[in-house]
Amino acid sequence: MLKERTFLRPTKVARAAGTGGSAPVECCQICGHAPLDDVLSLGYMRATNQMEPVGQPLRQQVWFPNNLLHCRNCDLVQLGIVIDPAVVFPPEYPYTTGNTKMLRDNFVDLCREAGATLNLGLDDLVVDIGSNDGTLLSNFKKAGYRVLGIEPTDVGDIANRNEIPTIKRYFSVETAREVRREHGLARVVTATNCFAHIEDVHAIVDGIVEMLAPNGVFVSESHHLIGLLDTLQYDTIYHEHLRFYSVASLQILLEMHDLEIFHVRPIPTHGGSIRVYTARRGTRPVQESVARMLAAEPRGEAMSKRLADFRRDVVLSKLRLMAMLRDLKEKGARIAGISATARASTLVNFVGLDESIIDYVCEVPGSLKIGKCIPGTQIPVVDEARLFDDQPDCAVIFSWHLTSDLVPKLKAKGFRGQLITPLPVPQVL
């Protein structure tokens, strides 16, 4: 049935002046199909990485719509707007992967799995797109492989200081040609939690193919649309995340570039992701995991119905969380937040929380977010030490997908208040 559909490489979105460098998505980012179906609107939001310092006078800020669209042709679910990457990923980008234990553990696993599965040699080059602070590549370097990161923000300076060679610029075909010219072809190219973030995804795949050795493998990790729907993760919908892949939509994208998924498996990062191994068509045997994952995904009308159910459940979740917090505030409770993640910004703004409801949000020592405010609010981000000194009545775990790791640590450090998980069902632990 898919062969009867038309898959066209869409024209790059042109961003209009005077809009904060943004433009609406009018056709599918993978197959060019139009029109797209409305799935969900979460209102308007600030870019999640533009955090104002605590105490700064209020001033005019640019807000962007945060809505979700569905392509009936290839089943890609995608954001309804594209924003200038310089706005979404500013030089002062405050997120570092090395601060999250689950990510550190995941990258150790990825290095081990890739090394064993791909039979890498010590002279092989591993290139990481969106390499952040170099946490992933540090594992490949320790294993003896040559490594190179590509990271546009100042977080790349951390990697360079730690002797993980990193090119500080946005990834493009031109960047890929520079890598090929100066470092040689890559045996492995990785893109973890960024392959769905970069606009003009076809140009990105072109760049990956440009620097990939004939026997090379591209390994991506992205949120899995089906897991997002199953666990009601509306909080992961924000302007960094332009696309939410199913295995089926990702397969269509890669096949348009003569690439083939030969292995895929679920991983726990970011509340539920997929690790996808891709090579040039016909160069590697396709494992049973691909057919198994595809068979488990709704398609066509079944996907449309699943998205309609998701929309209804998101609204109900918002109302339940607000009712729970209202009851606590009526009793005089002081409420804090835990983890100033980007997803916290979506939840806080969609539900309508502000500094009169959430006193502050805690971050681990050393976080670049401390001393700033949750975007779109005046809720301050503070060192987590305040949580144990202040002992508020309760705390909302905004990084709820890490609850199993966080709760024992918080209690061991002496927090005595109630802990609330906002999703998938708001509840007091």
HELIX and SHEET records of a PDB file:
HELIX    1   1 LEU A    2  GLU A    4  5                                   3    
HELIX    2   2 PRO A   85  VAL A   88  1                                   4    
HELIX    3   3 THR A   97  ASN A   99  5                                   3    
HELIX    4   4 LYS A  101  LEU A  118  1                                  18    
HELIX    5   5 THR A  135  LYS A  142  1                                   8    
HELIX    6   6 GLY A  156  ARG A  161  1                                   6    
HELIX    7   7 VAL A  173  HIS A  183  1                                  11    
HELIX    8   8 VAL A  201  MET A  211  1                                  11    
HELIX    9   9 LEU A  225  ASP A  230  1                                   6    
HELIX   10  10 TYR A  234  THR A  236  5                                   3    
HELIX   11  11 VAL A  247  GLU A  255  1                                   9    
HELIX   12  12 THR A  269  GLY A  271  5                                   3    
HELIX   13  13 GLU A  288  ALA A  295  1                                   8    
HELIX   14  14 GLU A  301  GLU A  330  1                                  30    
HELIX   15  15 ALA A  342  VAL A  351  1                                  10    
HELIX   16  16 ALA A  385  ASP A  390  1                                   6    
HELIX   17  17 TRP A  400  LEU A  402  5                                   3    
HELIX   18  18 THR A  403  ALA A  412  1                                  10    
SHEET    1   A 2 SER A  22  PRO A  24  0                                        
SHEET    2   A 2 ILE A  81  ILE A  83 -1                                        
SHEET    1   B 4 ASP A  37  MET A  45  0                                        
SHEET    2   B 4 PHE A  64  HIS A  70 -1                                        
SHEET    3   B 4 VAL A  77  LEU A  79 -1                                        
SHEET    4   B 4 ARG A 243  PHE A 244 -1                                        
SHEET    1   C 7 THR A 166  ILE A 167  0                                        
SHEET    2   C 7 ARG A 146  ILE A 150  1                                        
SHEET    3   C 7 LEU A 125  ILE A 129  1                                        
SHEET    4   C 7 ALA A 186  THR A 192  1                                        
SHEET    5   C 7 LEU A 212  HIS A 223  1                                        
SHEET    6   C 7 SER A 273  ARG A 280 -1                                        
SHEET    7   C 7 LEU A 259  ILE A 267 -1                                        
SHEET    1   D 6 VAL A 381  ASP A 383  0                                        
SHEET    2   D 6 VAL A 361  GLU A 363  1                                        
SHEET    3   D 6 ILE A 335  ILE A 338  1                                        
SHEET    4   D 6 CYS A 394  ILE A 397  1                                        
SHEET    5   D 6 GLN A 418  THR A 421  1                                        
SHEET    6   D 6 GLN A 427  VAL A 428 -1                                        
END                                                                             
